[in-house]
């Protein structure tokens, strides 16, 4: 029968350690709880490693650690670069780990299994570090906290709550479901924005081609045809723009690049971020989608954290940091201060102007009935459907808008090029008519 080492807290908060011979990790958790303890870490003792350590002695252990440290020193890590994992890959890892732990596989063995099959080199290295940290006596949440670029505070604190409550498999499942739904919403928004962005790129390419290649050729033709006569004002405007773009192409590209850089710098400032996030919430067509995504993210994150056992003040702090929008983050900060002073959640939510009356009413009911986590998750599910409808409405509106925009841009240039030809045809017609009258 396998052995499991456990670390638990007693009623007075003192740490207790020991080993149990049971069939599975779940049974070990039950035994520890029966002893009146609160488990924080339960892992299976590796018998082979235990025997090897006994034979090798302390010197061999130290040498092994030095060897591992030396191998790790070979890796070159540049500060600020790398170390991140795409949310889709992390979501898959979380679901796989939740499945393995829920099936009764010890956490350490589950990590080793996932490390072997992981193809992403960054995540593979991180999983290896997690395994080493747990083998060294750290809890899973402590090991996760050592990789803040991969695992945010929400991830770490939910795992910590699961460890303290002895329900790590439940929390990992909830976390996987949370990440999957967040990824699903993100994917829908990105898919909806693909069409307008593609049309905008094509329109820009066509505009540059017309201005740099087509319009100059028409200009040369008109100079020979009109023989010094003045072209229509709109045609001259388009040709002047074409000359400016063609003769100063590098400067034009530099101005565009500079505008983008200045915008990015502005958005990184506190004032700029506030203005940009507020503009996104109020933006026509796109604003309703951004607003519904923000509400869904807020309610699902807070509901998942509270239902997983994270204290509400700590949960609100995490939600504030992971809100993704300064306006929503400030509203959550006001909620945190309100709860800290013993007041309700609904008043600061209503004062923010971000949350609609229905959300505020449902939160108020959940707070009064003591079912706030369940109510928050219901709101999140409802707003997931609202996001689907808003994305569909946005797509149906953006398609004709972008088509009209492209037609106006290209059509304006075509009209500008044909105006001189129309004038010339009118003059020729008037001349022919005049000669016929003289005869």
For each residue, the residues with C-beta under 8 A, 3 or more apart:
1: 21 22 23
2: 21 22 23 44 45
3: 19 20 21 44 45 47
4: 19 20 21 22 25 28 42 43 44 45 106
5: 17 18 19 42 43 44 45
6: 17 18 19 20 28 32 39 41 42
7: 15 16 17 39 40 41 42 139
8: 15 16 17 32 35 37 38 39 40
9: 13 14 15 16 37 38 40 164
10: 13 14 16 36 37 38
11: 36
12:
13: 9 10
14: 9 10
15: 7 8 9
16: 7 8 9 10 37
17: 5 6 7 8
18: 5 6
19: 3 4 5 6 45
20: 3 4 6 28 31 32
21: 1 2 3 4
22: 1 2 4 27 28 31
23: 1 2 27
24: 27 28 104
25: 4 28 29 42 43 44 104 105 106 107
26: 29 30 104
27: 22 23 24 30 31
28: 4 6 20 22 24 25 31 32 39 42
29: 25 26 32 33 39 42 166
30: 26 27 33 34
31: 20 22 27 28 34 35
32: 6 8 20 28 29 35 37 39 42 166
33: 29 30 36 37 38 39 166
34: 30 31
35: 8 31 32
36: 10 11 33
37: 8 9 10 16 32 33
38: 8 9 10 33 164 165 166
39: 6 7 8 28 29 32 33 42 163 166
40: 7 8 9 139 163 164
41: 6 7 134 139 140 163
42: 4 5 6 7 25 28 29 32 39
43: 4 5 25 106 107 108 134
44: 2 3 4 5 25 106 108 109
45: 2 3 4 5 19 50
46: 49 50
47: 3 50 51
48: 51 52
49: 46 52 53
50: 45 46 47 53 54
51: 47 48 54 55
52: 48 49 55 56
53: 49 50 56 60 61
54: 50 51 57
55: 51 52
56: 52 53 59 60 61 64
57: 54 60 61
58: 61 62
59: 56 62 63
60: 53 56 57 63 64
61: 53 56 57 58 64 65
62: 58 59 65 66
63: 59 60 66 67
64: 56 60 61 67 68
65: 61 62 68 69
66: 62 63 69 70
67: 63 64 70 71
68: 64 65 71 72 132
69: 65 66 72 73
70: 66 67 73 74
71: 67 68 74
72: 68 69 75
73: 69 70
74: 70 71
75: 72 125
76:
77: 82 83
78: 81 82
79:
80:
81: 78
82: 77 78 122
83: 77 122 147 149 150
84: 122 149 150
85: 89 90 120 122 123 126 150
86: 89 90 120
87: 90 91 179 182 183 186
88: 91 92 183
89: 85 86 92 93 120 123
90: 85 86 87 93 94 123 150 151 179
91: 87 88 94 95 176 179 180 183
92: 88 89 95 96
93: 89 90 96 97 114 118 123 127
94: 90 91 97 98 155 172 175 176 179
95: 91 92 98 99 176 179 180
96: 92 93 99 100 114
97: 93 94 100 101 110 111 114 172 176
98: 94 95 101 102 169 172 173 175 176
99: 95 96 102 103
100: 96 97 103 105 110 113 114
101: 97 98 104 105 107 110 168 169 172
102: 98 99 169 170 172 173
103: 99 100
104: 24 25 26 101
105: 25 100 101 109 110 113
106: 4 25 43 44 109 110
107: 25 43 101 110 111 134 140 168
108: 43 44 111 112 131 134 135
109: 44 105 106 112 113
110: 97 100 101 105 106 107 113 114
111: 97 107 108 114 115 127 130 131 134
112: 108 109 115 116 131
113: 100 105 109 110 116 117
114: 93 96 97 100 110 111 117 118 127
115: 111 112 118 124 127 128 131
116: 112 113
117: 113 114
118: 93 114 115 123 124 127
119: 124
120: 85 86 89 123 124
121: 124 125
122: 82 83 84 85 125 126 150
123: 85 89 90 93 118 120 126 127 150
124: 115 118 119 120 121 127 128
125: 75 121 122 128 129
126: 85 122 123 129 130 147 150
127: 93 111 114 115 118 123 124 130 131
128: 115 124 125 131 132
129: 125 126 132 133 143 146 147
130: 111 126 127 133 134 140 143 144 147
131: 108 111 112 115 127 128 134 135
132: 68 128 129 135 136
133: 129 130 136 138 142 143 146
134: 41 43 107 108 111 130 131 137 138 139 140 143
135: 108 131 132
136: 132 133
137: 134
138: 133 134 142 143
139: 7 40 41 134 142 143 160 163
140: 41 107 130 134 143 144 159 163 168
141: 144 145 156 157 159 160 163
142: 133 138 139 145 146
143: 129 130 133 134 138 139 140 146 147
144: 130 140 141 147 151 155 156 159
145: 141 142 148 151 156
146: 129 133 142 143
147: 83 126 129 130 143 144 150 151
148: 145 151 152 153
149: 83 84
150: 83 84 85 90 122 123 126 147
151: 90 144 145 147 148 155 156
152: 148 155 156 321 322
153: 148 156 157 318 321 322
154: 157 158 301 305 318 322
155: 94 144 151 152 158 159 175
156: 141 144 145 151 152 153 159 160
157: 141 153 154 160 161 305 310 314 315 318
158: 154 155 161 162 171 174 175 304 305 308 310
159: 140 141 144 155 156 162 163 168 171 172 175
160: 139 141 156 157 163 164 310
161: 157 158 164 165 171 305 308 309 310
162: 158 159 165 166 167 168 169 170 171 172 308 309
163: 39 40 41 139 140 141 159 160 166 168
164: 9 38 40 160 161 309
165: 38 161 162 171 309
166: 29 32 33 38 39 162 163
167: 162 170 171 309
168: 101 107 140 159 162 163 171 172
169: 98 101 102 162 172 173
170: 102 162 167 173 174 308
171: 158 159 161 162 165 167 168 174 175 308 309
172: 94 97 98 101 102 159 162 168 169 175 176
173: 98 102 169 170 176 177
174: 158 170 171 177 178 304 307 308
175: 94 98 155 158 159 171 172 178 179 304 308
176: 91 94 95 97 98 172 173 179 180
177: 173 174 180 181
178: 174 175 181 182 300 301 304
179: 87 90 91 94 95 175 176 182 183
180: 91 95 176 177 183 184
181: 177 178 184 185 300 380 384
182: 87 178 179 185 186 297 300
183: 87 88 91 179 180 186 187
184: 180 181 187 188 384
185: 181 182 188 189 293 296 297 384 387
186: 87 182 183 189 190
187: 183 184 190 191
188: 184 185 191 192 387 388 391
189: 185 186 192 193 289 293 387 391
190: 186 187 193 194
191: 187 188 194
192: 188 189 195 289 391 394 395 398
193: 189 190 196 197
194: 190 191 197 198
195: 192 198 199 395 398 399 402
196: 193 199 200 398 399 401 402
197: 193 194 200 201
198: 194 195 201 202
199: 195 196 202 203 402 403 405 406
200: 196 197 203 204 402
201: 197 198 204 205
202: 198 199 205 206 406
203: 199 200 206 207 402 405 406 409 410
204: 200 201 207 208
205: 201 202 208 209
206: 202 203 209 210 406 409 410
207: 203 204 210 211 409 410 413
208: 204 205 211 212 245
209: 205 206 212 213 214
210: 206 207 213 214 215 410 413
211: 207 208 214 215 241 242 245 246 413
212: 208 209 215 216 242 245 246 249
213: 209 210 216 217
214: 209 210 211 217 218 413 417
215: 210 211 212 218 219 238 239 242 413 417
216: 212 213 219 220 242 243 246
217: 213 214 220 221
218: 214 215 221 222 239 417
219: 215 216 222 223 239 242
220: 216 217 223 224
221: 217 218 224 225
222: 218 219 225 226 231 235 420
223: 219 220 226
224: 220 221 227
225: 221 222 420 424
226: 222 223 229 230 231 420 424
227: 224
228:
229: 226
230: 226 236
231: 222 226 235 236 239 419 420
232: 235 236 416 419 420 423
233: 236 237
234: 237 238 415 416 419
235: 222 231 232 238 239 416 417 419 420
236: 230 231 232 233 239 240
237: 233 234 240 241 416
238: 215 234 235 241 242 412 413 416 417
239: 215 218 219 231 235 236 242 243 416
240: 236 237 243 244
241: 211 237 238 244 245
242: 211 212 215 216 219 238 239 245 246
243: 216 239 240 246 247
244: 240 241 247 248 252
245: 208 211 212 241 242 248 249 252
246: 211 212 216 242 243 249
247: 243 244
248: 244 245 251 252
249: 212 245 246 252 253
250: 253 254
251: 248 254 255
252: 244 245 248 249 255 256
253: 249 250 256 257
254: 250 251 257 258
255: 251 252 258 259
256: 252 253 259 260
257: 253 254 260 261
258: 254 255 261 262
259: 255 256 262 263
260: 256 257 263 264
261: 257 258 264 265
262: 258 259 265 266
263: 259 260 266 267
264: 260 261 267 268
265: 261 262 268 269 272
266: 262 263 269 272 276
267: 263 264 272 273 276
268: 264 265 272 273
269: 265 266 272 273
270: 273 274
271: 274 275
272: 265 266 267 268 269 275 276
273: 267 268 269 270 276 277 326
274: 270 271 277 278 326 327
275: 271 272 278 279
276: 266 267 272 273 279 280
277: 273 274 280 281 325 326 327
278: 274 275 281 282 326 327
279: 275 276 282 283
280: 276 277 283 286 287 290 325
281: 277 278 287 290 291 294 325 327 354
282: 278 279 287
283: 279 280 286 287 290
284: 287
285: 288 394 397 398 401
286: 280 283 289 290 394
287: 280 281 282 283 284 290 291
288: 285 291 292 390 393 394
289: 189 192 286 292 293 387 390 391 394
290: 280 281 283 286 287 293 294 325
291: 281 287 288 294 295 354
292: 288 289 295 296 383 386 387 390
293: 185 189 289 290 296 297 387
294: 281 290 291 297 298 323 324 325 328 354
295: 291 292 298 299 354 355 356 359 379 383
296: 185 292 293 299 300 380 383 384 386 387
297: 182 185 293 294 300 301 322 323 324
298: 294 295 301 302 319 323 328 332
299: 295 296 302 303 359 376 377 379 380 383
300: 178 181 182 296 297 303 304 376 377 380
301: 154 178 297 298 304 305 318 319 322
302: 298 299 305 306 315 316 319 376
303: 299 300 306 307 372 373 374 375 376 377 379 380
304: 158 174 175 178 300 301 307 308 373 377
305: 154 157 158 161 301 302 308 310 314 315 318 319
306: 302 303 310 312 315 372 373 376
307: 174 303 304 373 374 377
308: 158 161 162 170 171 174 175 304 305
309: 161 162 164 165 167 171
310: 157 158 160 161 305 306 314 315 318
311: 314 315
312: 306 315 316 339
313: 316 317 336 339 340
314: 157 305 310 311 317 318
315: 157 302 305 306 310 311 312 318 319
316: 302 312 313 319 320 332 335 336 339
317: 313 314 320 321 336
318: 153 154 157 301 305 310 314 315 321 322
319: 298 301 302 305 315 316 322 323 332
320: 316 317 323 329 332 333 336
321: 152 153 317 318 329
322: 152 153 154 297 301 318 319
323: 294 297 298 319 320 326 328 329 332
324: 294 297 328
325: 277 280 281 290 294 328 329
326: 273 274 277 278 323 329 330
327: 274 277 278 281 330 331 352 354
328: 294 298 323 324 325 331 332 352 354
329: 320 321 323 325 326 332 333
330: 326 327 333 334 352
331: 327 328 334 335 348 349 351 352 354 355
332: 298 316 319 320 323 328 329 335 336
333: 320 329 330 336 337
334: 330 331 337 338 348 351 352
335: 316 331 332 338 339 345 348 349
336: 313 316 317 320 332 333 339 340
337: 333 334 340 341 348
338: 334 335 341 343 344 345 347 348
339: 312 313 316 335 336 342 343 345
340: 313 336 337
341: 337 338
342: 339
343: 338 339 347
344: 338 347 364 367
345: 335 338 339 348 349 363 364 367 372
346: 349 350 360 363 364 367
347: 338 343 344 350 351
348: 331 334 335 337 338 345 351 352
349: 331 335 345 346 352 354 355 359 360 363
350: 346 347 355 360
351: 331 334 347 348
352: 327 328 330 331 334 348 349 355
353:
354: 281 291 294 295 327 328 331 349
355: 295 331 349 350 352 359 360
356: 295 359 360
357: 360 361
358: 361 362
359: 295 299 349 355 356 362 363 379
360: 346 349 350 355 356 357 363 364
361: 357 358 364 365
362: 358 359 365 366 375 378 379
363: 345 346 349 359 360 366 367 372 375 376 379
364: 344 345 346 360 361 367 368
365: 361 362 368 369 375
366: 362 363 369 371 372 373 374 375 376
367: 344 345 346 363 364 370 372
368: 364 365
369: 365 366 375
370: 367
371: 366 374 375
372: 303 306 345 363 366 367 375 376
373: 303 304 306 307 366 376 377
374: 303 307 366 371 377 378
375: 303 362 363 365 366 369 371 372 378 379
376: 299 300 302 303 306 363 366 372 373 379 380
377: 299 300 303 304 307 373 374 380 381
378: 362 374 375 381 382
379: 295 299 303 359 362 363 375 376 382 383
380: 181 296 299 300 303 376 377 383 384
381: 377 378 384 385
382: 378 379 385 386
383: 292 295 296 299 379 380 386 387
384: 181 184 185 296 380 381 387 388
385: 381 382 388 389
386: 292 296 382 383 389 390
387: 185 188 189 289 292 293 296 383 384 390 391
388: 188 384 385 391 392
389: 385 386 392 393
390: 288 289 292 386 387 393 394
391: 188 189 192 289 387 388 394 395
392: 388 389 395 396
393: 288 389 390 396 397
394: 192 285 286 288 289 390 391 397 398
395: 192 195 391 392 398 399
396: 392 393 399
397: 285 393 394 400 401
398: 192 195 196 285 394 395 401 402
399: 195 196 395 396 402 403
400: 397 403 404
401: 196 285 397 398 404 405
402: 195 196 199 200 203 398 399 405 406
403: 199 399 400 406 407
404: 400 401 407 408
405: 199 203 401 402 408 409
406: 199 202 203 206 402 403 409 410
407: 403 404 410 411
408: 404 405 411 412
409: 203 206 207 405 406 412 413
410: 203 206 207 210 406 407 413 414
411: 407 408 414 415
412: 238 408 409 415 416
413: 207 210 211 214 215 238 409 410 416 417
414: 410 411 417 418
415: 234 411 412 418 419
416: 232 234 235 237 238 239 412 413 419
417: 214 215 218 235 238 413 414 420 421
418: 414 415 421 422
419: 231 232 234 235 415 416 422 423
420: 222 225 226 231 232 235 417 423 424
421: 417 418 424 425
422: 418 419 425 426
423: 232 419 420 426 427
424: 225 226 420 421 427 428
425: 421 422 428 429
426: 422 423 429 430
427: 423 424 430 431
428: 424 425 431 432
429: 425 426 432 433
430: 426 427 433 434
431: 427 428 434 435
432: 428 429 435 436
433: 429 430 436 437
434: 430 431 437 438
435: 431 432 438 439
436: 432 433 439
437: 433 434
438: 434 435
439: 435 436
